Amino acid sequence: MGFVRPHWMKKAQEKSRSGIVLLAGGRGTGRRIAALNLLCSEHGAAASIHHLGGDLDFGTWQPASGEANGYLVEGTLGGLIRNGAALTSIGARLLEVGAVMAVVLPDDPDLTTQLDDLLDMAPIRCTPPDPQEVLQAKLALAVPENEDRRRLLGKLPSELLPELLPPGASPRDAMDVAKAIVTATESAESASARATYIDAALAEQADREIAEFMPKWLDDPPAMNALLAAAVFAGSSPQTIAEQADRLATVSQAQERVDTSNTGQGGQRSLHALLRLACVRTDTVQRPGRSPETRMYFARCQWPGAILRHIWHGPLADSLVSWLRDVEGHDLIKRAGWALALSVPAKRGNGRLRRIQMCATSGGPSGRAVAAMALRILMNDSNLSREIVACLGGWTYDQRWPLRCVVAATCGSDTGIAPLRPALALMRKVVRSADADPHRYVDRAVDEAILHLFHRGDRRVVLRELCDWTESEGAEAWYVTRVLPKLLRSDLSWFGAQTADDESFCMIVLLIRRTLRARGPAGALRDVMLRWQRAASWDPIHADAVDAVLFAVGADRHPHVRRFLNAIDRHR
């Protein structure tokens, strides 16, 4: 009941006309349940299905007439699976008695690739059905009335279900989420409380499942390294995961290393063997206009987080920090930051951010980027945001410049931004501390953060804040005069369009005037304004906007402003 037909079921039914169909796929794809439904498809509840063990001699086995409508076998048919003639013979015997056999192959990509050469007997590659469809089917069993289900789902945050059930999630995941939704509706009132309940229930269940098999891995360093690499970098290629597992082996000084030559096809086979018990599967991802890509995923979406939570409480935690801080590449840093964020215990206590701080101060640029990513993730958690902001506030004045860099990177970077209001307040503190204790890396991090806050946040809010900074007599006022030319240069067309808005126009003019008063006819600002004029010369609307800005700036009779305007006129 509640079975959702995967897209490959029609092809499997066509294959079954030969009497035998081979099904290949990783654990969690629902291939066994689909095989049973395939065998029952013609006879429904009246179907008689027999399970056959792998120890049978299928070379001589003969199905009896009327014995069963279908046979389910898990294995390789006693080694006959690679013998096309033997498979054809078994299929013919089944057709004689009107039966069908579904063979669920071992989770072995190398075996599946070899069997592709069997032509008519090539295995069907099983992928899980759409997890959202499975969820709806399971909810329909628990809540039969359509209106009641709509009301039930309407009580959840809109972004929750896609996060819990991404594409490729297993049917088991969908069943767990459906159960949690029904229970949460009975246990919590607000949408946020329900979401928190569902997250906690799924995490608790995953933690219990992981705790059962983790002891088997702790005494097997190669398997543990592969498991952690797969958990942190789930969704990456097998080669990437193999490389990261090898790097972890080096960091943790494991007695047995994962051979760095085990990449490519050989690496997939070796890695797959290490990860088979952890329900890790290999999928081929098709993207329009690009070659197919191989990726590794956990069949259970909640397991990677549960694995890492388990490890953060054990003796491998410090090695994990040393490993994560040295990852390279945008996508890997994002995943490493997510993994590092899980090092923060749920319960309050001193030193909760100790490992994030260790990553920030003991690593290089990558370590700081990973720490910043972890902090951004935590800032978006309503239960932790205040604590994180308070901690970052303390780091803004820390003598260790890497911590100040991390504050800036947390506030804004090309991998996302922290909430705008606390980010701007924190940046003001970093600017003040940078004036008292300058460092070129901090200066660079501050500029990058301000530019990204401007481009990814509410630009008017950023301009308003910078205008407030210029009202002070502190370092932030001087900083604004330094960063303004960079802001203008980053998107001149936007600044031109904003001159039609009275508030924005006034802020732009104010910032230019105060920059000139502080720095004189600065070359950087002059060059940007000349570039703006040239860019607007082909667009009358923007040309009028530039002229309006310069005219308004000229209302200030300060000598620095006059010299600036004269320089602009000479270069027209």
C-alpha positions as CSV (number, residue, x, y, z in Angstrom):
1,M,0.0,0.0,0.0
2,G,1.2,3.5,-0.8
3,F,3.6,2.2,-3.5
4,V,4.8,4.8,-6.0
5,R,5.8,3.4,-9.4
6,P,9.3,4.5,-10.3
7,H,9.9,5.8,-13.8
8,W,11.8,2.6,-14.8
9,M,8.9,0.2,-13.9
10,K,7.4,0.2,-17.4
11,K,10.8,-0.8,-18.9
12,A,11.1,-3.6,-16.2
13,Q,7.7,-4.9,-17.2
14,E,8.7,-5.1,-20.8
15,K,11.9,-6.9,-19.8
16,S,9.9,-9.4,-17.7
17,R,8.2,-10.7,-20.9
18,S,11.4,-12.8,-21.4
19,G,10.6,-14.5,-18.1
20,I,13.5,-12.9,-16.1
21,V,14.4,-9.4,-15.3
22,L,17.6,-8.1,-13.6
23,L,17.3,-5.1,-11.2
24,A,20.4,-3.2,-10.2
25,G,20.7,-0.3,-7.8
26,G,22.1,0.8,-4.5
27,R,20.5,0.3,-1.1
28,G,17.7,2.8,-0.5
29,T,16.5,2.9,-4.1
30,G,13.4,0.8,-3.2
31,R,14.4,-1.9,-5.7
32,R,13.3,-4.8,-3.6
33,I,9.8,-3.4,-3.0
34,A,9.6,-2.5,-6.7
35,A,10.5,-6.0,-7.6
36,L,7.7,-7.4,-5.5
37,N,5.2,-5.0,-7.0
38,L,6.5,-6.0,-10.5
39,L,5.9,-9.6,-9.7
40,C,2.4,-8.9,-8.4
41,S,1.4,-6.4,-11.2
42,E,-0.6,-8.9,-13.2
43,H,-2.2,-10.9,-10.4
44,G,-2.6,-8.3,-7.6
45,A,-3.3,-9.5,-4.1
46,A,-3.9,-13.0,-5.4
47,A,-0.3,-13.4,-6.6
48,S,1.8,-16.1,-5.2
49,I,5.4,-15.0,-4.8
50,H,8.3,-17.3,-3.7
51,H,11.6,-16.2,-2.4
52,L,14.5,-18.3,-3.6
53,G,17.9,-18.5,-1.8
54,G,21.1,-17.9,-3.5
55,D,22.4,-21.4,-2.7
56,L,20.1,-23.1,-5.2
57,D,21.6,-24.7,-8.3
58,F,19.8,-22.5,-10.9
59,G,21.5,-24.4,-13.7
60,T,19.2,-27.4,-13.1
61,W,16.4,-25.7,-11.2
62,Q,12.9,-26.2,-12.7
63,P,9.9,-24.2,-11.7
64,A,6.8,-26.3,-11.2
65,S,3.6,-25.5,-13.0
66,G,1.1,-23.6,-10.8
67,E,3.7,-23.3,-8.0
68,A,4.0,-19.5,-8.1
69,N,3.3,-16.5,-10.2
70,G,6.7,-15.0,-9.5
71,Y,10.0,-15.7,-8.0
72,L,12.2,-13.1,-6.1
73,V,15.9,-13.8,-5.9
74,E,18.6,-11.6,-4.3
75,G,22.1,-12.4,-5.5
76,T,23.9,-13.7,-8.6
77,L,22.0,-16.9,-9.3
78,G,24.9,-19.0,-8.0
79,G,27.3,-17.2,-10.4
80,L,25.2,-17.7,-13.5
81,I,24.4,-14.0,-13.7
82,R,27.2,-13.4,-16.2
83,N,26.1,-16.2,-18.5
84,G,23.7,-14.9,-21.0
85,A,22.8,-18.4,-22.3
86,A,22.0,-19.6,-18.8
87,L,19.8,-16.6,-18.2
88,T,17.9,-17.2,-21.4
89,S,17.4,-20.8,-20.4
90,I,16.0,-19.9,-17.0
91,G,13.7,-17.4,-18.6
92,A,12.4,-20.0,-21.1
93,R,11.6,-22.4,-18.2
94,L,9.7,-19.7,-16.4
95,L,7.7,-18.8,-19.5
96,E,6.6,-22.4,-19.8
97,V,4.8,-22.3,-16.5
98,G,3.6,-18.7,-16.8
99,A,5.9,-17.3,-14.1
100,V,8.4,-14.4,-13.9
101,M,11.6,-14.1,-11.9
102,A,13.0,-10.8,-10.6
103,V,16.6,-10.9,-9.6
104,V,17.8,-8.1,-7.3
105,L,21.5,-7.8,-7.9
106,P,24.2,-7.1,-5.3
107,D,25.0,-3.4,-4.9
108,D,28.1,-3.5,-7.1
109,P,28.5,-0.9,-9.9
110,D,31.3,-2.9,-11.5
111,L,29.1,-6.0,-11.8
112,T,26.3,-3.9,-13.3
113,T,28.7,-2.4,-15.9
114,Q,29.8,-5.9,-16.9
115,L,26.2,-7.1,-17.3
116,D,25.4,-4.2,-19.7
117,D,27.0,-6.3,-22.4
118,L,24.2,-8.9,-22.1
119,L,22.1,-7.0,-24.5
120,D,18.5,-8.2,-24.0
121,M,19.4,-9.4,-20.5
122,A,21.0,-6.1,-19.4
123,P,19.9,-5.1,-15.9
124,I,17.4,-2.3,-15.2
125,R,19.2,0.5,-13.3
126,C,16.9,1.3,-10.3
127,T,16.6,4.8,-9.0
128,P,14.2,5.8,-6.2
129,P,10.9,7.4,-7.1
130,D,10.3,11.1,-6.5
131,P,10.5,11.4,-2.7
132,Q,7.7,14.0,-2.7
133,E,5.4,11.6,-4.4
134,V,6.3,8.9,-1.9
135,L,5.6,11.3,0.9
136,Q,2.1,12.2,-0.5
137,A,1.3,8.5,-0.9
138,K,2.3,7.7,2.7
139,L,0.4,10.7,4.0
140,A,-2.7,9.6,2.1
141,L,-2.6,6.3,4.0
142,A,-2.3,8.1,7.4
143,V,-4.7,11.0,6.5
144,P,-7.2,9.8,3.8
145,E,-9.1,13.0,3.3
146,N,-7.5,15.4,0.8
147,E,-8.6,18.5,2.7
148,D,-7.2,17.3,5.9
149,R,-3.8,16.6,4.2
150,R,-3.8,20.1,2.6
151,R,-4.4,21.5,6.1
152,L,-1.7,19.4,7.6
153,L,0.9,20.4,5.1
154,G,-0.2,24.0,5.2
155,K,0.9,24.1,8.8
156,L,4.5,23.6,7.9
157,P,7.1,26.1,6.6
158,S,7.2,26.0,2.8
159,E,10.9,25.4,2.6
160,L,10.9,22.4,5.1
161,L,9.9,19.5,2.8
162,P,12.4,20.2,0.0
163,E,15.2,20.4,2.6
164,L,14.2,17.2,4.3
165,L,13.6,15.3,1.0
166,P,16.0,16.5,-1.7
167,P,16.0,14.7,-5.1
168,G,17.3,11.2,-4.7
169,A,16.0,10.7,-1.2
170,S,15.0,7.2,-0.4
171,P,11.5,5.9,0.0
172,R,12.4,5.1,3.7
173,D,13.3,8.8,4.2
174,A,9.9,9.8,2.8
175,M,8.1,7.3,5.1
176,D,10.0,8.7,8.2
177,V,9.2,12.3,7.2
178,A,5.5,11.4,6.8
179,K,5.4,9.8,10.2
180,A,7.1,12.8,11.8
181,I,4.7,15.3,10.2
182,V,1.7,13.5,11.5
183,T,3.2,13.2,15.0
184,A,4.4,16.9,15.0
185,T,0.9,18.1,14.2
186,E,-0.4,16.4,17.3
187,S,2.5,17.6,19.5
188,A,3.2,21.3,18.4
189,E,1.1,24.3,17.6
190,S,3.2,26.8,15.6
191,A,4.8,26.2,12.2
192,S,8.3,26.8,13.6
193,A,7.6,24.5,16.6
194,R,6.5,21.7,14.2
195,A,9.5,22.2,12.0
196,T,11.8,22.0,15.1
197,Y,10.0,18.9,16.3
198,I,10.3,17.2,12.9
199,D,14.0,18.0,12.6
200,A,14.6,16.7,16.1
201,A,12.7,13.5,15.6
202,L,14.5,12.7,12.3
203,A,17.9,13.5,13.8
204,E,17.2,11.4,16.9
205,Q,16.1,8.4,14.8
206,A,19.2,8.8,12.6
207,D,21.5,9.0,15.7
208,R,20.0,5.8,17.1
209,E,20.6,4.0,13.7
210,I,24.1,5.3,13.4
211,A,25.0,4.4,17.0
212,E,24.3,0.7,16.2
213,F,26.8,0.3,13.4
214,M,29.5,2.9,14.2
215,P,31.5,0.6,16.6
216,K,32.0,-1.8,13.6
217,W,33.9,1.0,11.8
218,L,36.0,2.5,14.6
219,D,38.6,-0.4,14.4
220,D,38.8,-0.2,10.6
221,P,40.7,3.0,9.7
222,P,40.2,2.7,5.9
223,A,36.5,2.2,6.2
224,M,36.2,5.0,8.8
225,N,38.1,7.4,6.6
226,A,35.9,6.6,3.6
227,L,32.8,6.9,5.8
228,L,33.7,10.3,7.1
229,A,34.7,11.6,3.6
230,A,31.4,10.3,2.2
231,A,29.5,11.9,5.0
232,V,31.1,15.3,4.7
233,F,31.3,15.4,0.9
234,A,28.1,13.5,0.0
235,G,27.1,14.3,-3.5
236,S,30.7,14.6,-4.7
237,S,32.3,12.3,-7.2
238,P,33.8,8.9,-6.0
239,Q,37.3,10.3,-7.0
240,T,36.8,13.3,-4.8
241,I,35.6,11.2,-1.8
242,A,38.5,8.8,-2.3
243,E,41.0,11.7,-2.4
244,Q,39.5,13.2,0.8
245,A,39.5,9.8,2.5
246,D,43.2,9.5,1.7
247,R,43.9,13.0,3.0
248,L,42.1,12.2,6.2
249,A,44.2,9.0,6.6
250,T,47.3,11.2,6.4
251,V,46.0,13.7,8.8
252,S,45.0,11.2,11.4
253,Q,48.1,9.1,10.9
254,A,46.1,6.0,10.4
255,Q,48.1,2.8,10.3
256,E,46.5,1.7,7.0
257,R,46.2,4.3,4.2
258,V,43.7,4.4,1.4
259,D,45.9,4.0,-1.6
260,T,45.9,7.3,-3.6
261,S,46.1,5.3,-6.8
262,N,42.5,4.1,-6.0
263,T,40.9,6.8,-8.1
264,G,38.9,6.6,-11.3
265,Q,37.4,3.2,-12.1
266,G,39.5,1.3,-9.6
267,G,38.8,3.8,-6.9
268,Q,35.0,3.5,-7.4
269,R,35.2,-0.2,-6.9
270,S,37.4,-0.1,-3.8
271,L,35.5,2.8,-2.2
272,H,32.2,1.2,-2.9
273,A,33.3,-2.0,-1.1
274,L,34.3,0.1,1.9
275,L,31.0,2.0,2.0
276,R,28.5,-0.7,1.1
277,L,27.3,-1.3,4.7
278,A,26.7,2.4,5.2
279,C,24.0,2.5,2.5
280,V,26.1,4.7,0.2
281,R,25.1,4.5,-3.5
282,T,26.6,5.7,-6.7
283,D,24.3,7.6,-9.0
284,T,24.8,9.0,-12.5
285,V,23.7,12.6,-12.7
286,Q,22.6,13.9,-16.1
287,R,22.8,17.7,-16.8
288,P,21.6,19.4,-20.0
289,G,24.6,20.0,-22.3
290,R,27.1,18.3,-20.1
291,S,28.6,14.8,-19.9
292,P,27.0,12.4,-17.3
293,E,28.7,12.7,-13.9
294,T,29.0,10.0,-11.2
295,R,28.1,11.1,-7.6
296,M,27.9,9.2,-4.3
297,Y,25.0,9.7,-2.0
298,F,23.8,8.2,1.3
299,A,20.5,6.3,0.8
300,R,19.3,7.9,4.1
301,C,19.5,11.7,4.0
302,Q,19.8,12.1,7.8
303,W,22.8,9.7,8.1
304,P,25.7,12.0,7.2
305,G,24.7,14.5,9.9
306,A,24.3,11.6,12.4
307,I,27.7,10.2,11.5
308,L,29.4,13.5,12.1
309,R,27.6,14.2,15.4
310,H,28.8,10.8,16.6
311,I,32.4,11.5,15.6
312,W,32.5,15.1,17.1
313,H,31.9,13.4,20.5
314,G,34.8,11.0,20.1
315,P,38.6,10.8,19.9
316,L,38.8,11.6,16.2
317,A,37.3,15.2,16.6
318,D,40.6,17.1,16.6
319,S,41.8,15.2,13.5
320,L,38.6,16.1,11.9
321,V,39.3,19.8,12.4
322,S,42.8,19.5,11.0
323,W,41.3,17.7,8.0
324,L,38.5,20.1,7.3
325,R,40.5,23.3,7.6
326,D,42.7,22.4,4.6
327,V,40.0,21.6,2.0
328,E,40.2,23.5,-1.3
329,G,37.5,24.6,-3.7
330,H,34.2,26.5,-3.3
331,D,31.9,23.4,-3.1
332,L,34.1,21.5,-0.8
333,I,34.5,24.5,1.6
334,K,30.7,24.7,1.8
335,R,30.4,21.1,2.8
336,A,33.3,21.3,5.2
337,G,31.7,24.4,6.9
338,W,28.4,22.4,7.3
339,A,30.3,19.6,8.9
340,L,32.2,21.9,11.2
341,A,28.9,23.6,12.3
342,L,27.8,20.2,13.6
343,S,30.7,20.3,16.1
344,V,28.7,22.8,18.2
345,P,26.9,20.9,20.9
346,A,23.2,21.4,21.3
347,K,23.5,22.1,25.0
348,R,24.9,25.4,26.1
349,G,28.3,25.5,27.7
350,N,31.7,27.2,27.7
351,G,33.8,26.4,24.6
352,R,30.9,25.4,22.3
353,L,32.7,27.2,19.5
354,R,36.2,25.9,20.4
355,R,36.7,23.8,17.3
356,I,35.5,26.5,15.0
357,Q,38.0,28.9,16.6
358,M,40.7,26.2,16.2
359,C,39.9,25.9,12.5
360,A,40.1,29.7,12.1
361,T,43.4,30.2,13.9
362,S,45.4,27.1,13.0
363,G,44.7,27.0,9.3
364,G,45.4,29.2,6.3
365,P,42.8,31.0,4.1
366,S,40.9,27.7,3.6
367,G,40.6,27.2,7.4
368,R,39.2,30.7,7.8
369,A,36.7,30.2,4.9
370,V,35.5,26.9,6.5
371,A,35.1,28.5,9.9
372,A,33.2,31.4,8.4
373,M,30.9,29.1,6.5
374,A,30.2,27.2,9.7
375,L,29.4,30.4,11.6
376,R,27.0,31.6,8.8
377,I,25.1,28.4,9.0
378,L,24.8,28.7,12.8
379,M,23.8,32.4,12.6
380,N,20.8,31.4,10.6
381,D,19.7,29.1,13.4
382,S,17.4,31.0,15.6
383,N,18.5,29.1,18.7
384,L,22.1,30.0,18.2
385,S,22.1,33.3,16.4
386,R,22.4,35.6,19.4
387,E,25.3,33.5,20.9
388,I,27.1,33.5,17.5
389,V,26.7,37.3,17.1
390,A,28.0,37.8,20.7
391,C,31.0,35.6,20.1
392,L,31.8,37.4,16.8
393,G,31.5,40.7,18.6
394,G,34.3,39.6,21.0
395,W,36.4,38.4,18.1
396,T,36.3,41.8,16.4
397,Y,38.8,43.1,19.0
398,D,40.8,40.0,19.3
399,Q,44.6,40.4,18.9
400,R,44.6,37.3,16.6
401,W,44.0,38.8,13.2
402,P,42.7,35.5,11.7
403,L,39.7,35.8,14.0
404,R,39.0,39.3,12.8
405,C,39.2,38.0,9.2
406,V,36.7,35.3,10.0
407,V,34.3,37.8,11.4
408,A,34.4,39.8,8.1
409,A,34.1,36.6,6.1
410,T,31.1,35.5,8.2
411,C,29.4,38.8,7.6
412,G,29.6,38.5,3.8
413,S,31.3,36.3,1.2
414,D,30.6,34.8,-2.2
415,T,29.1,31.7,-0.5
416,G,26.3,33.6,1.2
417,I,25.8,36.3,3.8
418,A,24.8,36.5,7.5
419,P,21.7,38.5,8.4
420,L,22.3,42.0,7.3
421,R,21.7,44.1,10.4
422,P,24.1,42.3,12.8
423,A,26.6,41.9,10.0
424,L,26.8,45.6,9.4
425,A,27.2,46.3,13.1
426,L,29.9,43.7,13.4
427,M,31.7,45.1,10.4
428,R,31.8,48.5,12.0
429,K,33.6,47.0,15.0
430,V,36.1,45.2,12.7
431,V,36.9,48.5,10.9
432,R,37.6,50.2,14.3
433,S,39.8,47.4,15.5
434,A,41.6,47.3,12.1
435,D,42.5,50.9,12.5
436,A,44.1,50.2,15.9
437,D,45.8,47.0,14.8
438,P,46.1,47.0,11.0
439,H,46.7,43.9,9.0
440,R,46.5,43.6,5.2
441,Y,44.5,40.4,5.3
442,V,42.0,42.0,7.6
443,D,41.7,45.0,5.3
444,R,41.1,42.8,2.3
445,A,38.5,40.7,4.2
446,V,36.7,43.8,5.2
447,D,36.5,45.2,1.7
448,E,35.3,41.9,0.3
449,A,32.6,41.6,3.0
450,I,31.3,45.2,2.5
451,L,31.1,44.6,-1.3
452,H,29.3,41.3,-0.9
453,L,26.9,42.7,1.7
454,F,26.1,45.5,-0.8
455,H,25.6,43.2,-3.7
456,R,23.7,40.4,-1.9
457,G,21.7,42.4,0.7
458,D,19.5,45.4,0.6
459,R,21.7,48.0,-1.0
460,R,19.8,51.0,0.4
461,V,20.3,49.6,3.9
462,V,24.0,49.4,3.3
463,L,24.2,52.9,1.9
464,R,22.2,54.2,4.8
465,E,24.6,52.5,7.3
466,L,27.6,53.9,5.5
467,C,26.2,57.4,5.7
468,D,25.8,56.8,9.5
469,W,29.4,55.8,9.7
470,T,30.5,59.0,8.1
471,E,28.7,60.9,10.9
472,S,31.3,59.6,13.4
473,E,34.8,60.8,14.0
474,G,36.1,57.3,14.2
475,A,37.9,54.9,11.9
476,E,34.7,53.9,10.2
477,A,34.2,57.4,8.7
478,W,37.6,57.3,7.1
479,Y,37.0,53.7,5.9
480,V,33.9,54.7,4.0
481,T,35.9,57.3,2.0
482,R,38.2,54.4,1.0
483,V,35.6,51.9,0.0
484,L,33.2,54.3,-1.8
485,P,35.0,54.2,-5.2
486,K,35.0,50.4,-5.1
487,L,31.3,50.4,-4.5
488,L,30.6,52.8,-7.3
489,R,32.8,50.9,-9.7
490,S,31.2,47.6,-8.9
491,D,27.8,48.6,-10.4
492,L,27.7,52.1,-12.0
493,S,24.4,51.4,-13.8
494,W,22.6,50.7,-10.5
495,F,23.9,53.9,-8.9
496,G,22.7,55.8,-12.1
497,A,19.2,54.3,-11.8
498,Q,19.0,55.2,-8.1
499,T,19.3,58.9,-8.8
500,A,15.6,58.8,-9.6
501,D,14.9,58.0,-6.0
502,D,15.2,61.0,-3.7
503,E,16.6,59.2,-0.6
504,S,19.1,57.2,-2.6
505,F,20.2,60.3,-4.6
506,C,20.8,62.2,-1.4
507,M,22.8,59.3,0.1
508,I,25.0,59.0,-3.0
509,V,25.7,62.8,-3.1
510,L,26.4,62.8,0.7
511,L,28.9,60.0,0.5
512,I,30.8,61.6,-2.5
513,R,31.0,65.0,-0.7
514,R,32.3,63.5,2.5
515,T,34.8,61.4,0.6
516,L,36.1,64.5,-1.1
517,R,36.2,66.6,2.1
518,A,38.2,63.8,3.9
519,R,40.6,62.8,1.1
520,G,40.6,65.8,-1.3
521,P,40.2,65.3,-5.1
522,A,41.2,61.6,-4.7
523,G,42.3,59.9,-7.9
524,A,40.3,56.7,-7.3
525,L,37.0,58.6,-7.0
526,R,37.9,60.9,-9.9
527,D,38.6,57.9,-12.1
528,V,35.3,56.2,-11.2
529,M,33.3,59.4,-12.0
530,L,35.1,59.8,-15.4
531,R,34.3,56.2,-16.2
532,W,30.7,56.8,-15.2
533,Q,30.5,59.7,-17.5
534,R,32.0,57.8,-20.4
535,A,29.7,54.8,-19.8
536,A,26.7,57.1,-19.7
537,S,27.6,59.1,-22.8
538,W,25.7,56.6,-24.9
539,D,22.6,56.7,-22.7
540,P,20.9,60.1,-22.3
541,I,19.0,58.9,-19.1
542,H,22.2,57.9,-17.4
543,A,24.1,60.9,-18.7
544,D,21.5,63.1,-17.0
545,A,21.9,61.1,-13.8
546,V,25.7,61.7,-13.7
547,D,25.2,65.4,-14.4
548,A,22.6,65.6,-11.6
549,V,25.0,64.0,-9.1
550,L,27.9,66.3,-10.1
551,F,25.7,69.3,-9.9
552,A,24.4,68.4,-6.5
553,V,28.0,67.6,-5.3
554,G,29.0,71.1,-6.5
555,A,26.6,72.8,-4.1
556,D,29.3,72.1,-1.5
557,R,31.8,75.0,-1.8
558,H,34.6,73.2,0.0
559,P,37.9,73.7,-1.8
560,H,38.4,69.9,-2.2
561,V,35.1,69.7,-3.9
562,R,35.9,72.6,-6.3
563,R,39.2,71.1,-7.2
564,F,37.6,67.7,-7.9
565,L,35.0,69.2,-10.2
566,N,37.6,71.2,-12.1
567,A,39.6,68.0,-12.6
568,I,36.5,66.3,-14.0
569,D,35.9,69.2,-16.4
570,R,39.5,69.0,-17.7
571,H,39.1,65.3,-18.5
572,R,35.7,65.6,-20.2
